[in-house]
Amino acid sequence: MSIETISPWGRRLLHRRSFLRHTAGSLGALGLSQLLQKDLLLGANHDQATIHPDIKPDHPYAPRPPHFAVPAKRLLIIFCPGAVSHVDTFDHKPMLTKLHGQKPPGLPAITFEGPSGNIAKPFWEFKPRGQSGKMTSELLPNLGALADDFCFFHALHTDTSAHPQGENFFNTGMTMEGFPSLGAWVSYALGSENEELPAFVAINDPRGLARSGKNNFGNGYLPAAYQGTDFNAKQPPANLRRPDAYSSRDDRATRMLLAHLNKRHLETYPEDANLAARIASYELAGRMQTSVPKVMEIAKEPVHIHRAYGTDTGSDLKRAYARNCILARRLLEKGVRIVQLFNGSDPSGGNGITNWDSHANILKTHATQAEIMDQPSAALISDLKQRGLLEDTLVAWCTEFGRMPFLQGNGTGRDHNPGSFTCFLAGAGVKRGFSFGQSDAYGFKAAVDRTSVYDFNATLLHLMGLDHLRLNYYHNGLERRLTSVHGHVVRDVLT
């Protein structure tokens, strides 16, 4: 007997047999879609299927092919925590000079840290650089001199105006902690070309970690093997030094015995992927006892290298950062896949100026950071180019957001500006002497070819031969990726 019901609104409701028939069809369709997705056939576009790297648990760092051929083999990230002011460095805005000292027309009266003051012209003069005539400021003259090698992004914007969340978002694609960093994604996808050193090294500021700490280079929910190894030119990884009472011969014999025992252990438990991965990590740590001390022999670099990087002049912090830059080049030269170099740390870690955060006295804070960062960073990029490494190394200079075109109420600093900021790329696969996007006349908002952090990270992955839509990891019931459900490759910057 067929039963149907009329609703109070006069609409005919589904009767019992129709309900069962439709439900059965729907469940069948769901089952079919699952099978198609499993076999990578859903949507009839095999090119868009998720790609999971073929990782052998006992060789988690083995080199793996990219999704498509690209010239970039290595990635150098120079990250400047604290928010570098784009309107005082690389984004020239003549309107700020014209309206200097005036109340900002149509701009907010209150920003992140309170009342806004008057429009302020750049604190450093802008000059044309190189054949491209790119206008950059005298704050960073050494980097400015390399403008013909850079590809600038002038219309970047982000989703947060707080430093810890901004660092998280730029480096992991999420404002919260616990998500994989860009470097972790790349090492997970591509492995390493070097069996003696980590695939991913984080060289932290001489003053310590940035605000978001190890989350900036962490593995998140990816296997622990893909987190960045944290050390710098002054502090090698812990426990790498052989005890004085132990000879190199004894050390070698001990490692050979451990390798034999590990092999027997794996043969006993051949299906234990966690055991295999743990042994592989320990074996890499053992090899690093020999490889890391050699790569850290910075004092043996020629005098002209130390002079170019600035290890012999300037403040102690500048010298320490310069040694970190030499270490970065040596790691890249040895085949380390990703090196993330930090210029700035958490302000709670000590007294004085620790990063680019400039709510007050921007003349002092930015000048202090620039003295540390400019010469060594420019020397690093120039050194990579001179050695031919820039042909297959991608360089990304980044900060978490920008700064306002007007002063804060205190009259000496600029507040956070998530609406517009500047970063640049150099090296393999990107146009040289090129600027993409524009902020508005004040540098307040991204205006032309607006570029999100998702877009920027999607472009970085693309330049490393990875499709951000296909590089996923199944976690907590979802296929997750660096760019979440967002992001487009900025193809205008590609060669």
Secondary structure by P-SEA (a helix, b strand, c coil): cbbbbbcccccccccaaaaaaaaaaaaaaaaaaaaaaaaccccccccccccccccccccccccccccccccccbbbbbcccccccccccccccccccccccccccccccccccccccccccccbbbbbcccccbbbccccaaaaaacccbbbbcccccccccaaaaaaaacccccccccccaaaaaaaaccccccccccbbbbccccccccccccccccccccccccccccccccccccccccccccaaaaaaaaaaaaaaaaaaaaaccccaaaaaaaaaaaaaaaaacccccccccccccaaaaaaaccccccaaaaaaaaaaaaaaaaaaacccbbbbbccccccccccccccccccccccaaaaaaaaccaaaaaaaaaaaaacccccbbbbbbccbbbbccccccccccccccccccccccccccccccccccccccccccccccccaaaaaaaaaaaacccccccccccccccccccccbbbbcccccc
